[in-house]
Amino acid sequence: MDIFIPIGLGFVINLIVFIISKSLKQTSDRSLLICLFAFLAVLVTSFIIGSWLGMGIGVISLGMLIFVILIGLVIAIIPRKKVI
């Protein structure tokens, strides 16, 4: 049960990154790409740090990955408005 806290933390962190990038007038695809790069940066950081701390940061990046996958599916499923 304790593993859900860092996963949820990573999910919320990436949600905040997504909201900030959307508030800066980015498209949904570009905001998703920013979130993907944030996930990759945290994952690489966890590998660089290593040890127990790096493993905890890796679990946080798992939550970030879950957010990217979930929002990617939502963006793919919801139809876009076509502008003529």
N, CA and C of each residue as an Amber inpcrd file, in Angstrom:
protein
   252
   0.8210000  -1.1900000   0.0000000   0.0000000   0.0000000   0.0000000
   0.8680000   1.2590000   0.0000000   2.0400000   1.1940000   0.5830000
   2.9100000   2.3640000   0.6390000   3.4840000   2.7420000  -0.7250000
   3.4640000   1.8220000  -1.6770000   4.0320000   2.1390000  -2.9840000
   3.1180000   3.0710000  -3.7780000   1.8260000   3.1300000  -3.4130000
   0.9050000   3.9790000  -4.1490000   1.1350000   5.4590000  -3.8690000
   1.7520000   5.7910000  -2.7600000   2.0140000   7.2000000  -2.4400000
   2.9970000   7.8200000  -3.4320000   4.1810000   7.2080000  -3.6860000
   5.0760000   7.8260000  -4.6870000   4.5310000   7.7370000  -6.1080000
   3.7690000   6.6820000  -6.4080000   3.1660000   6.6000000  -7.7440000
   2.1590000   7.7310000  -7.9180000   1.3360000   7.9590000  -6.9050000
   0.3780000   9.0600000  -6.9600000   1.0650000  10.4110000  -7.0070000
   2.1880000  10.5280000  -6.3000000   2.9610000  11.7720000  -6.3290000
   3.4780000  12.0510000  -7.7350000   3.9890000  11.0340000  -8.4080000
   4.4530000  11.1970000  -9.7850000   3.3240000  11.5560000 -10.7250000
   2.1500000  10.9480000 -10.5060000   0.9740000  11.2540000 -11.3130000
   0.5820000  12.7180000 -11.1520000   0.5570000  13.1950000  -9.9060000
   0.1750000  14.5820000  -9.6260000   1.2160000  15.5540000 -10.1730000
   2.4910000  15.2130000 -10.0560000   3.5500000  16.0870000 -10.5830000
   3.4000000  16.2600000 -12.0930000   3.1560000  15.1540000 -12.7910000
   3.0010000  15.2520000 -14.2400000   1.6960000  15.9500000 -14.6060000
   0.6650000  15.8060000 -13.7830000  -0.5750000  16.5400000 -14.0070000
  -0.3290000  18.0420000 -13.9090000   0.4510000  18.4520000 -12.9330000
   0.7860000  19.8720000 -12.7770000   1.6050000  20.3690000 -13.9680000
   2.5590000  19.5520000 -14.4310000   3.3490000  19.9210000 -15.6150000
   2.4370000  20.0710000 -16.8310000   1.4670000  19.1740000 -16.9800000
   0.5340000  19.2290000 -18.1020000  -0.3280000  20.4820000 -18.0260000
  -0.8340000  20.8000000 -16.8400000  -1.6830000  21.9830000 -16.6750000
  -0.8910000  23.2590000 -16.9460000   0.3410000  23.3260000 -16.4630000
   1.1680000  24.5090000 -16.7000000   1.4650000  24.6650000 -18.1990000
   1.7880000  23.5590000 -18.8660000   2.0790000  23.6650000 -20.2980000
   0.8270000  24.0250000 -21.0950000  -0.3550000  23.5510000 -20.6690000
  -1.5930000  23.9450000 -21.3420000  -1.9270000  25.4040000 -21.0810000
  -1.5870000  25.9070000 -19.8890000  -1.8650000  27.3120000 -19.5930000
  -0.9410000  28.2440000 -20.3740000   0.1610000  27.7300000 -20.8590000
   1.0740000  28.5140000 -21.6900000   0.7040000  28.4140000 -23.1780000
  -0.5480000  28.0210000 -23.4380000  -1.1220000  27.9690000 -24.7920000
  -0.4500000  26.9360000 -25.7000000  -0.0510000  25.8200000 -25.1310000
   0.4990000  24.7200000 -25.9280000  -0.6480000  23.8280000 -26.3970000
  -0.4390000  23.1050000 -27.4870000  -1.4440000  22.1400000 -27.9270000
  -1.3980000  20.9320000 -26.9980000  -2.4130000  20.0920000 -27.0960000
  -2.4620000  18.8980000 -26.2430000  -1.3130000  17.9530000 -26.5660000
  -1.0040000  17.8010000 -27.8490000   0.0870000  16.9060000 -28.2410000
   1.4300000  17.4170000 -27.7280000   1.6300000  18.7070000 -27.8180000
   2.8910000  19.2810000 -27.3410000   2.9940000  19.1950000 -25.8190000
   1.8800000  19.3990000 -25.1240000   1.8770000  19.2630000 -23.6700000
   2.1740000  17.8290000 -23.2600000   1.6350000  16.8770000 -24.0100000
   1.9180000  15.4690000 -23.7370000   3.3940000  15.1550000 -23.9750000
   3.9710000  15.7510000 -24.9950000   5.3910000  15.5530000 -25.2780000
   6.2570000  16.1420000 -24.1620000   5.8640000  17.2850000 -23.6260000
   6.5800000  17.8810000 -22.4970000   6.5160000  16.9580000 -21.2870000
   5.3390000  16.3580000 -21.0410000   5.1900000  15.4220000 -19.9250000
   6.0410000  14.1730000 -20.1380000   6.1550000  13.7200000 -21.3840000
   6.9920000  12.5570000 -21.6800000   8.4560000  12.8660000 -21.4150000
   8.9010000  14.0550000 -21.7980000  10.2810000  14.4380000 -21.5260000
  10.5330000  14.6000000 -20.0310000   9.5290000  15.0790000 -19.2830000
   9.6630000  15.1780000 -17.8240000   9.8150000  13.7870000 -17.2220000
   9.0270000  12.8270000 -17.7050000   9.1520000  11.4440000 -17.2380000
  10.5390000  10.8920000 -17.5220000  11.0260000  11.0940000 -18.7540000
  12.3420000  10.5680000 -19.1200000  13.4530000  11.2170000 -18.2920000
  13.3210000  12.5090000 -18.0050000  14.3300000  13.1940000 -17.1950000
  14.3720000  12.6270000 -15.7780000  13.2120000  12.3640000 -15.1970000
  13.1680000  11.8050000 -13.8440000  13.6910000  10.3730000 -13.8430000
  13.3760000   9.5990000 -14.8730000  13.8640000   8.2180000 -14.9520000
  15.3860000   8.1660000 -15.0760000  15.9360000   9.0040000 -15.9420000
  17.3970000   9.0420000 -16.1030000  18.0600000   9.5140000 -14.8100000
  17.4470000  10.4700000 -14.1260000  17.9730000  10.9470000 -12.8490000
  17.9890000   9.8250000 -11.8180000  16.9470000   8.9990000 -11.8080000
  16.9220000   7.8890000 -10.8490000  18.0260000   6.8800000 -11.1310000
  18.3480000   6.6660000 -12.4050000  19.4450000   5.7540000 -12.7340000
  20.7940000   6.3510000 -12.3620000  20.9370000   7.6450000 -12.5180000
  22.2020000   8.2990000 -12.1810000  22.4360000   8.2790000 -10.6710000
  21.3830000   8.5620000  -9.8960000  21.5210000   8.5910000  -8.4380000
  21.7590000   7.1930000  -7.8930000  20.9590000   6.2250000  -8.3520000
  21.1170000   4.8480000  -7.9090000  20.7370000   4.6570000  -6.4500000
  21.0520000   3.4980000  -5.9010000  20.8130000   3.1390000  -4.5010000
  19.3190000   3.2170000  -4.1680000  18.9960000   3.3380000  -2.8860000
  17.6070000   3.3560000  -2.4380000  16.8950000   4.6310000  -2.8580000
  17.5870000   5.7470000  -2.8210000  16.9800000   7.0140000  -3.2150000
  16.6080000   6.9980000  -4.7030000  17.4910000   6.4540000  -5.5070000
  17.2140000   6.3580000  -6.9390000  16.0360000   5.4440000  -7.2240000
  15.8800000   4.3940000  -6.4220000  14.7480000   3.5010000  -6.6150000
  13.4350000   4.2110000  -6.2730000  13.4560000   5.0370000  -5.2440000
  12.2600000   5.8150000  -4.9030000  11.8980000   6.7960000  -5.9840000
  12.8950000   7.4460000  -6.5540000  12.6420000   8.3830000  -7.6530000
  12.1500000   7.6220000  -8.8840000  12.6360000   6.4000000  -9.0740000
  12.1550000   5.5670000 -10.1760000  10.6820000   5.2120000 -10.0270000
  10.2360000   4.9870000  -8.7980000   8.8190000   4.7050000  -8.5640000
   7.9790000   5.9500000  -8.8480000   8.4950000   7.1110000  -8.5070000
   7.7940000   8.3550000  -8.8410000   7.6780000   8.4930000 -10.3620000
   8.7350000   8.1210000 -11.0800000   8.6730000   8.2100000 -12.5370000
   7.6710000   7.2110000 -13.1110000   7.4100000   6.1130000 -12.3980000
   6.3870000   5.1720000 -12.8420000   5.0090000   5.8410000 -12.8300000
   4.7280000   6.6170000 -11.8090000   3.4780000   7.3690000 -11.7680000
   3.3870000   8.3730000 -12.8970000   4.5300000   8.9760000 -13.2310000
   4.5580000   9.9250000 -14.3450000   4.2810000   9.2110000 -15.6680000
   4.8110000   8.0020000 -15.8120000   4.5720000   7.2170000 -17.0260000
   3.0990000   6.8270000 -17.1320000   2.4970000   6.4540000 -16.0200000
   1.0740000   6.1050000 -16.0220000   0.2450000   7.2950000 -16.4830000
   0.6010000   8.4940000 -16.0200000  -0.1170000   9.7010000 -16.4470000
   0.0310000   9.9120000 -17.9520000   1.2420000   9.7600000 -18.4760000
   1.4780000   9.9800000 -19.9040000   0.6550000   8.9950000 -20.7320000
   0.6240000   7.7340000 -20.3140000  -0.1480000   6.7250000 -21.0460000
  -1.6350000   7.0330000 -20.9790000  -2.1290000   7.3790000 -19.7970000
  -3.5470000   7.6620000 -19.6320000  -3.9810000   8.8770000 -20.4460000
  -3.2360000   9.9620000 -20.3700000  -3.5940000  11.1610000 -21.1230000
  -3.4180000  10.9320000 -22.6250000  -2.4330000  10.1440000 -23.0150000
  -2.2700000   9.8060000 -24.4340000  -3.4700000   9.0570000 -24.9800000
  -4.0100000   8.1310000 -24.1860000  -5.2150000   7.4180000 -24.6060000
  -6.4230000   8.3470000 -24.6700000  -6.5410000   9.2310000 -23.7020000
  -7.6660000  10.1700000 -23.6950000  -7.5940000  11.0940000 -24.9030000
  -6.4220000  11.5960000 -25.2180000  -6.2650000  12.4800000 -26.3760000
  -6.5650000  11.7210000 -27.6700000  -6.1750000  10.4430000 -27.7390000
  -6.4220000   9.6580000 -28.9470000  -7.9010000   9.3170000 -29.1190000
  -8.6120000   9.1200000 -28.0110000 -10.0110000   8.7010000 -28.0890000
 -10.9420000   9.8790000 -28.3600000 -10.7020000  11.0050000 -27.6950000
 -11.5820000  12.1530000 -27.8450000 -11.3500000  12.8030000 -29.2100000
 -12.4170000  12.9410000 -30.0020000 -12.2370000  13.5480000 -31.3330000
 -11.9390000  15.0450000 -31.2160000 -11.1470000  15.5270000 -32.1270000
 -10.7870000  16.9390000 -32.1570000 -11.7700000  17.7080000 -33.0220000
 -11.9330000  18.9770000 -32.7050000 -12.7660000  19.8410000 -33.5250000
 -11.9840000  20.2180000 -34.7710000 -12.5960000  20.0200000 -35.9230000
 -11.9360000  20.3720000 -37.1780000 -12.2930000  21.8030000 -37.5410000
 -11.2580000  22.6020000 -37.7350000 -11.4500000  23.9980000 -38.1050000
 -11.2440000  24.1250000 -39.5980000 -12.1830000  24.7810000 -40.2420000
 -12.1090000  24.9100000 -41.7130000 -11.2480000  26.0980000 -42.0690000
